[in-house]
Structures are given as C-alpha cells and as structure tokens.
Amino acid sequence: MKIAPPIAMLALVLSFGGAAAVELGPEVINTAPLASIAAERPSKAAPDPDPAIVRLQVLLDRAGSSPGVVDGYYGENVSKAVAGFEEMSGLPSDGRLDPEVIARLETNVPIVESYVISKADATGLVDSIPDDYGEKAKMARLGYTSVAESLSERFHMDIDLLKALNPHSQYAPGETVWVVSPGSPRAGKVKGIEVRKQTGQVLAYAQDGSLLAVYPATIGSEDNPAPSGTHKVKGVARMPVYRYNPKVNFKQGHNSKILTIPKGPNGPVGSVWIDLTEPTYGIHGTPNPELIDKVGSHGCVRLTNWDAEELAGMVKPGVVVKFID
C-alpha cells in the first residue's frame, strides 16, 4: 500500500451515533501517543473511538497478540492482547499498559495507509445473509454483503471504523480509501495449542516452546461447554461447507432436518475450520468478528476469520490442543 502525501493526511472530525464529535483521521491515529492511554482498562466504556487505542490495537496485532476487531475501544480483548504480548515478551502478564510494554510496542511505521479498491474486492458479494439455517442452505454462497464488509475483514477493522475514516466513499473499484495496516500474518510451525477457557484465549506455541501467537476466543457456553482435556488437530478445511445436523449439533430455529450450508466467510463457521480429534469440535472462524468472547458458542472455539486463517496456516495434523479449565 502507498502512503498518501501529507496534504491528504488531514484529521476528520466525525460524529459517532449522535455522541460528541471526536477527531479521528490518518494523521491523528498515526501520531497518537500510547502514553495517553490509561494503564488499566476503565470501568466505563468511552462513547467514541480513541485514536490511540486504534494505534495500540494495530501494534498488538502486528506483534502477534491479536486484539480481535480493531475498533478504537478499550475493551476486554485489548487488555487480553496486552497480557498476551507481555507473556510473549517474558514480562509479568498483568494486562497493564505500562512504560515497558509501550517501549516495546512503539514504532514509527504508519498505522493508517491508503488502499485502492480492486475489482476482486467487489467480486462474490451477496445481497444479504438470512439468520435461518434453512434459508442459508438455499443460497449458492455465503459471501460478503458489501465491499465495505470485505475490506473491514481484510484489514481486521470494525466496519464502523472503516466507514468513519471514509465518510464519503462509495467503495467502488478504483477508489482510494483509508485502512489500518495490521501487518503480515504470523508465520512458523505450531507445535502445541492451549485453549484457556477462563481468560477466553487461544495460545499457539512454536517448535522451541516459545509463544508464537495469542488470539481472543469464544470458547463454548454454559449450555454448550467446550471439551476438556487434550486432543489433536485432525485437519484443516478452508471455506468449508457446513453440514448441520440437529440431532448431533444443536437446534437452530425450527430446522429439524440435516442441512448442507454453502461455503463463504459469512457461513456458520466462517472461512476456515480446524478439525479436532474430538468428534464435532473444532477451532473456526465466524461471520460476526465483533462478537468474539462477547457471546457464547455451541461448544467449539471461535476466532475472527483472520485469526483462524492465520492459525490454520501454521498447524498440521497431529498438533496437540490442550483445553485448560
């Protein structure tokens, strides 16, 4: 991606949901000081996105400790990502954004860059995604519903943040838009995976035992708990077709028959399925990345599509997966 000239790097004054206006734009985000962020997450959520939090989320993402969706809010997944980065760095893992953490994260590499929308970004779109599985099964593909949704997933962004940075965009091929740059996917070979139920995290360890990546995760629910104990990766399916069986899985709506739900990033398990040796369980993506660790799953381990895809690229059959209660 190409950095736009300084004259284009003007901050935008935007209003979110009728709340007080907040200054948010490429230059503001790129220069926002991490030192302005409180060491501990405030008990009350801020009404507007914070440019410094956007910058922090992207820097954590680049470092291998995913904050989930980049949205500019100091949510629980940000604190977990800070704790994950601390653990990766050999620091006390308390989730506090202290000066040592800031010093290790700081960089002059821009956070927001310009991107030219391609024809591929507008390919394979669908009008809408129904909630009912029976209606989903009638579709040819569960693709993105807009170019904006496609771009927000590609750049790990909340769609509202993308639209806030580009308030006048038509999202047409050939148009230039502002996006955050989360960096290249982590690379390496994963030897083992820890699924930590209490903290809602998935940790991937390298061959030498070092921590390679950390992801926020939705891990089961009270009604449908995740498995316990030790299992293994059985295989990986990209853009999987989902076979729904109400007698084996769960009851969705009024559907009582086995259904074959087509592939696509908006499918029930997202864009990738990491199959486990425990029958019917896996680590997978989601059509709703903003809900990671905010609502329960049907027993599986749910990540954002991009985190699941990154992890899938580093595992092979036989990798040990430990569920820690």
ChimeraX attribute file (.defattr): number of C-alpha atoms within 10 A of each C-alpha:
attribute: neighborCount
match mode: 1-to-1
recipient: residues
	/A:1	9
	/A:2	8
	/A:3	13
	/A:4	15
	/A:5	8
	/A:6	9
	/A:7	6
	/A:8	10
	/A:9	16
	/A:10	12
	/A:11	14
	/A:12	18
	/A:13	12
	/A:14	18
	/A:15	14
	/A:16	14
	/A:17	9
	/A:18	8
	/A:19	10
	/A:20	10
	/A:21	14
	/A:22	16
	/A:23	15
	/A:24	24
	/A:25	20
	/A:26	25
	/A:27	19
	/A:28	19
	/A:29	23
	/A:30	21
	/A:31	14
	/A:32	19
	/A:33	16
	/A:34	22
	/A:35	13
	/A:36	9
	/A:37	17
	/A:38	12
	/A:39	15
	/A:40	13
	/A:41	17
	/A:42	12
	/A:43	8
	/A:44	8
	/A:45	11
	/A:46	12
	/A:47	14
	/A:48	19
	/A:49	20
	/A:50	21
	/A:51	25
	/A:52	23
	/A:53	23
	/A:54	26
	/A:55	27
	/A:56	29
	/A:57	30
	/A:58	28
	/A:59	23
	/A:60	21
	/A:61	28
	/A:62	17
	/A:63	22
	/A:64	24
	/A:65	28
	/A:66	30
	/A:67	27
	/A:68	30
	/A:69	28
	/A:70	27
	/A:71	25
	/A:72	24
	/A:73	21
	/A:74	24
	/A:75	17
	/A:76	16
	/A:77	24
	/A:78	26
	/A:79	20
	/A:80	25
	/A:81	26
	/A:82	26
	/A:83	22
	/A:84	30
	/A:85	27
	/A:86	21
	/A:87	18
	/A:88	21
	/A:89	15
	/A:90	11
	/A:91	13
	/A:92	12
	/A:93	15
	/A:94	15
	/A:95	21
	/A:96	18
	/A:97	21
	/A:98	16
	/A:99	12
	/A:100	11
	/A:101	18
	/A:102	17
	/A:103	11
	/A:104	12
	/A:105	15
	/A:106	13
	/A:107	11
	/A:108	7
	/A:109	9
	/A:110	15
	/A:111	23
	/A:112	24
	/A:113	18
	/A:114	17
	/A:115	19
	/A:116	17
	/A:117	18
	/A:118	15
	/A:119	11
	/A:120	10
	/A:121	20
	/A:122	18
	/A:123	13
	/A:124	14
	/A:125	16
	/A:126	14
	/A:127	10
	/A:128	12
	/A:129	18
	/A:130	12
	/A:131	11
	/A:132	12
	/A:133	19
	/A:134	20
	/A:135	12
	/A:136	20
	/A:137	19
	/A:138	12
	/A:139	15
	/A:140	12
	/A:141	20
	/A:142	28
	/A:143	25
	/A:144	25
	/A:145	16
	/A:146	18
	/A:147	21
	/A:148	22
	/A:149	19
	/A:150	20
	/A:151	22
	/A:152	21
	/A:153	20
	/A:154	16
	/A:155	19
	/A:156	28
	/A:157	26
	/A:158	21
	/A:159	19
	/A:160	16
	/A:161	20
	/A:162	23
	/A:163	19
	/A:164	20
	/A:165	21
	/A:166	17
	/A:167	13
	/A:168	9
	/A:169	15
	/A:170	11
	/A:171	20
	/A:172	16
	/A:173	14
	/A:174	11
	/A:175	12
	/A:176	16
	/A:177	21
	/A:178	20
	/A:179	25
	/A:180	26
	/A:181	22
	/A:182	23
	/A:183	14
	/A:184	10
	/A:185	16
	/A:186	17
	/A:187	14
	/A:188	15
	/A:189	18
	/A:190	25
	/A:191	20
	/A:192	20
	/A:193	25
	/A:194	17
	/A:195	24
	/A:196	17
	/A:197	21
	/A:198	9
	/A:199	16
	/A:200	20
	/A:201	24
	/A:202	26
	/A:203	23
	/A:204	23
	/A:205	19
	/A:206	17
	/A:207	12
	/A:208	10
	/A:209	11
	/A:210	15
	/A:211	22
	/A:212	23
	/A:213	26
	/A:214	29
	/A:215	27
	/A:216	28
	/A:217	33
	/A:218	27
	/A:219	30
	/A:220	21
	/A:221	15
	/A:222	10
	/A:223	10
	/A:224	15
	/A:225	15
	/A:226	21
	/A:227	19
	/A:228	13
	/A:229	9
	/A:230	15
	/A:231	17
	/A:232	19
	/A:233	22
	/A:234	17
	/A:235	17
	/A:236	21
	/A:237	13
	/A:238	16
	/A:239	20
	/A:240	21
	/A:241	21
	/A:242	18
	/A:243	14
	/A:244	22
	/A:245	16
	/A:246	15
	/A:247	10
	/A:248	10
	/A:249	14
	/A:250	14
	/A:251	13
	/A:252	14
	/A:253	10
	/A:254	10
	/A:255	15
	/A:256	14
	/A:257	12
	/A:258	13
	/A:259	18
	/A:260	16
	/A:261	23
	/A:262	21
	/A:263	23
	/A:264	23
	/A:265	23
	/A:266	23
	/A:267	26
	/A:268	24
	/A:269	27
	/A:270	30
	/A:271	26
	/A:272	31
	/A:273	26
	/A:274	24
	/A:275	19
	/A:276	22
	/A:277	17
	/A:278	14
	/A:279	8
	/A:280	11
	/A:281	18
	/A:282	24
	/A:283	25
	/A:284	29
	/A:285	29
	/A:286	23
	/A:287	22
	/A:288	17
	/A:289	23
	/A:290	17
	/A:291	17
	/A:292	23
	/A:293	22
	/A:294	13
	/A:295	11
	/A:296	20
	/A:297	20
	/A:298	18
	/A:299	22
	/A:300	23
	/A:301	28
	/A:302	31
	/A:303	31
	/A:304	30
	/A:305	26
	/A:306	23
	/A:307	28
	/A:308	23
	/A:309	22
	/A:310	17
	/A:311	29
	/A:312	21
	/A:313	16
	/A:314	18
	/A:315	22
	/A:316	17
	/A:317	14
	/A:318	15
	/A:319	19
	/A:320	20
	/A:321	21
	/A:322	19
	/A:323	18
	/A:324	14
	/A:325	12
